[in-house]
Amino acid sequence: MRENGVSITPTAPKPRQVLALLALNADRVVPVTDLIEELWGDNPPRSARTTLQTYVLQLRECIGRALGEQGDAKDVLMTLPGGYLLVSGADSDVRRFERLVGEGYRAMDAESFAEAAGRLGEALALWSGTALADVQHGPLLRTEVRRLEESRLCALDQRIEADLHLGRHRELLAELTVLTSRHPAHENLHAQFMVALARSGRRGEALQAYARLRTTLLRDQGLEPSPRLQRLQHSVQAAAAELPGVSLLAG
């Protein structure tokens, strides 16, 4: 995290956790009890509140060095009744991501697929690696990481669908090869891969992708692919001249 273009991220693990949780809840009060739970789980030391105050002071020192004479660190990291509040001052990457994803989803609903692909692609470009990869995760940050990763995967899914609607099936093949390998039980990614392969004249490989998904689902979950995937398989087998978009196969 940066303030005035200067990093305010401490090197010590626990202050980094505090900063991460405050940043993900910027402009909202984070209760002291939540911060203690994040840092020590169900077994906080008796000195938990005092130690937390020390971490907050360390963060304010980092903020103060970044601000110089341009402001007071206490106005950026505020102590309020029951907790602490980090003033964002500007859009964080998380907020920009969520705003762009919302715009992308609205464009998808309006069938403005070029705009949707652009907005969602811009949102995904904000990511570099796994969320909070350089921060220790207590129970609250673990939940936040799962939420962010799920949001990222949903945005990626929708961006790929927008690209399919735009006829970019060949451009998607390499990406979908990697994604279906990384997410072997993700039905919609496999459906998109099958559509892209079939539209590229590679129906045999599309059927192989379905077979791999079916094997994985039966082995790991004891389930057959959904009726939507089964209908897509039949369409590929029948060598349909024009495969429908993935979203049209739902239901």
C-alpha positions in Angstrom: 0.0 0.0 0.0 1.2 3.5 -0.9 0.6 7.0 0.5 1.9 10.0 -1.6 3.6 7.5 -3.8 5.6 6.1 -0.9 5.1 2.5 0.4 3.6 2.5 3.9 3.6 -1.4 4.1 5.6 -2.5 7.1 8.0 -5.5 6.9 6.9 -7.2 10.2 4.2 -9.9 9.6 1.6 -8.9 12.1 1.5 -5.1 11.3 1.1 -6.2 7.7 -1.9 -8.2 8.7 -3.4 -5.2 10.5 -2.8 -3.0 7.5 -4.3 -5.5 5.0 -7.5 -5.9 7.0 -7.8 -2.1 7.4 -7.1 -1.5 3.7 -9.7 -4.1 2.6 -12.2 -2.3 4.8 -11.0 1.2 4.0 -13.3 4.0 5.2 -15.1 1.6 7.5 -14.4 1.1 11.2 -12.7 -2.3 11.8 -13.5 -3.4 15.4 -10.6 -4.1 17.7 -12.2 -7.5 18.3 -11.9 -8.3 14.6 -8.3 -7.3 14.5 -7.5 -9.4 17.5 -9.2 -12.4 16.0 -7.3 -11.9 12.8 -3.9 -11.7 14.6 -4.4 -14.4 17.2 -7.5 -16.4 16.4 -9.2 -18.0 19.4 -6.2 -17.7 21.7 -5.2 -14.0 22.0 -2.6 -13.2 24.7 -3.6 -11.0 27.6 -1.6 -8.2 26.1 -3.5 -8.4 22.8 -5.0 -4.9 23.0 -1.8 -3.3 24.1 0.2 -5.1 21.4 -2.4 -4.1 18.8 -2.0 -0.5 19.8 1.8 -0.9 19.3 1.2 -2.2 15.7 -1.1 0.8 15.0 1.6 3.1 16.2 4.1 1.4 13.9 1.7 1.9 11.0 1.2 5.5 11.8 5.0 6.0 11.8 5.1 4.5 8.3 2.3 6.7 7.2 3.9 9.8 8.8 7.1 9.2 6.9 5.2 9.0 3.7 3.2 12.2 4.4 6.1 14.2 5.6 4.8 17.7 6.4 1.7 17.3 4.2 -0.6 15.8 6.8 -1.1 14.0 10.1 -0.9 10.2 10.2 -3.8 10.2 12.8 -6.0 11.6 10.1 -5.2 8.7 7.8 -5.3 5.9 10.4 -8.0 7.0 12.9 -8.8 5.7 16.3 -12.6 5.6 16.8 -14.8 4.1 19.5 -14.4 0.4 19.3 -11.9 0.2 16.5 -9.8 1.8 13.8 -10.5 3.3 10.4 -8.1 3.7 7.5 -9.0 6.6 5.2 -8.5 5.6 1.6 -8.0 9.0 0.1 -8.2 7.4 -3.4 -9.4 4.3 -5.1 -7.6 1.1 -4.0 -7.0 -1.7 -6.5 -9.8 -3.7 -4.8 -12.3 -0.9 -5.3 -11.2 -0.3 -8.9 -11.6 -4.0 -9.6 -15.1 -4.1 -8.0 -16.2 -1.0 -9.9 -14.9 -2.2 -13.2 -16.4 -5.7 -12.7 -19.8 -4.1 -11.9 -19.6 -2.1 -15.1 -18.7 -5.2 -17.0 -21.6 -7.2 -15.6 -24.0 -4.4 -16.5 -22.6 -4.4 -20.1 -23.1 -8.1 -20.3 -26.7 -7.8 -19.2 -27.2 -5.1 -21.9 -25.5 -7.5 -24.4 -22.8 -4.9 -25.0 -20.2 -7.6 -25.3 -17.3 -5.4 -26.6 -17.7 -3.0 -23.6 -18.1 -6.0 -21.2 -14.9 -7.6 -22.5 -13.0 -4.3 -22.1 -14.2 -3.5 -18.6 -13.7 -7.0 -17.3 -10.3 -7.3 -19.0 -9.3 -4.0 -17.4 -10.4 -5.3 -14.0 -8.5 -8.5 -14.3 -5.3 -6.6 -15.4 -5.2 -5.1 -11.9 -4.3 -8.6 -10.5 -0.7 -9.8 -10.2 -0.6 -13.2 -8.6 -2.7 -14.4 -5.7 -4.5 -12.0 -3.5 -2.5 -11.0 -0.4 0.2 -13.4 -1.3 2.8 -11.6 0.8 0.7 -11.3 3.9 0.0 -13.9 6.6 -3.7 -14.9 6.7 -5.7 -15.2 9.9 -9.3 -16.3 9.8 -10.7 -12.9 8.5 -8.1 -12.4 5.8 -8.5 -16.1 4.7 -12.2 -15.3 4.1 -11.3 -12.1 2.3 -8.9 -14.0 0.0 -11.4 -16.6 -0.9 -14.0 -13.9 -1.7 -11.5 -12.0 -3.9 -10.4 -15.1 -5.7 -14.0 -16.1 -6.3 -14.7 -12.6 -7.6 -11.7 -12.8 -9.9 -12.8 -16.2 -11.3 -16.3 -15.0 -11.9 -15.0 -11.9 -13.7 -12.7 -14.1 -15.8 -15.6 -16.4 -16.7 -17.7 -13.5 -17.9 -14.9 -11.9 -19.8 -14.4 -15.2 -21.7 -18.1 -15.5 -22.4 -18.1 -11.9 -23.8 -15.1 -12.8 -26.0 -17.0 -15.9 -27.3 -20.0 -13.7 -28.2 -17.5 -11.5 -30.1 -16.2 -14.5 -32.1 -12.8 -14.6 -30.5 -12.9 -18.4 -30.0 -9.5 -19.1 -31.6 -7.8 -16.4 -29.5 -9.2 -18.1 -26.3 -7.9 -21.6 -26.9 -4.5 -21.2 -25.2 -6.0 -19.4 -22.2 -8.8 -22.0 -21.8 -6.3 -24.9 -22.1 -4.5 -23.5 -19.1 -7.7 -22.6 -17.1 -9.4 -26.0 -17.6 -6.2 -27.7 -16.4 -6.0 -25.4 -13.4 -9.7 -25.9 -12.6 -10.5 -29.5 -13.7 -14.0 -29.5 -12.2 -15.2 -26.0 -13.3 -18.1 -26.7 -15.6 -18.5 -23.3 -17.2 -14.8 -23.1 -18.2 -15.0 -26.5 -19.8 -18.2 -25.5 -21.6 -16.4 -22.4 -22.9 -13.4 -24.5 -23.9 -15.7 -26.9 -25.8 -17.4 -24.1 -27.6 -14.1 -22.5 -28.6 -12.7 -25.8 -29.8 -15.8 -26.7 -31.8 -16.0 -23.3 -33.4 -12.4 -23.7 -34.4 -13.2 -27.0 -36.2 -11.7 -29.2 -33.4 -14.8 -31.1 -32.4 -12.9 -34.2 -31.4 -10.8 -32.2 -28.9 -14.1 -30.6 -27.6 -15.5 -34.1 -26.9 -12.2 -35.1 -25.2 -12.5 -32.0 -22.9 -16.0 -33.1 -22.0 -14.8 -36.7 -21.2 -12.0 -35.3 -19.0 -14.5 -33.2 -17.1 -16.9 -36.1 -16.7 -14.1 -38.4 -15.4 -13.1 -35.8 -12.8 -16.7 -35.1 -11.6 -17.5 -38.8 -11.3 -14.2 -39.6 -9.5 -14.2 -36.6 -7.1 -17.9 -35.9 -6.6 -19.8 -38.9 -7.8 -21.7 -36.7 -10.2 -22.4 -36.5 -13.9 -21.9 -33.2 -15.8 -24.9 -30.9 -15.6 -27.7 -31.2 -18.2 -26.3 -28.0 -19.8 -23.0 -29.7 -20.4 -24.6 -32.8 -21.7 -26.7 -30.8 -24.2 -23.5 -29.1 -25.4 -21.8 -32.5 -25.8 -24.8 -33.7 -28.0 -24.5 -30.5 -30.0 -20.8 -31.1 -30.7 -21.5 -34.7 -31.5 -24.2 -33.7 -34.0 -21.7 -31.4 -35.6 -24.1 -28.4 -35.2 -23.2 -25.8 -37.7 -23.7 -22.9 -35.2 -23.1 -23.6 -31.5 -25.0 -21.3 -29.1 -23.2 -19.0 -26.7 -22.5 -20.6 -23.4 -25.0 -18.5 -21.5 -27.8 -19.6 -23.9 -27.2 -23.2 -22.8 -28.2 -22.5 -19.2 -31.3 -23.8 -17.6 
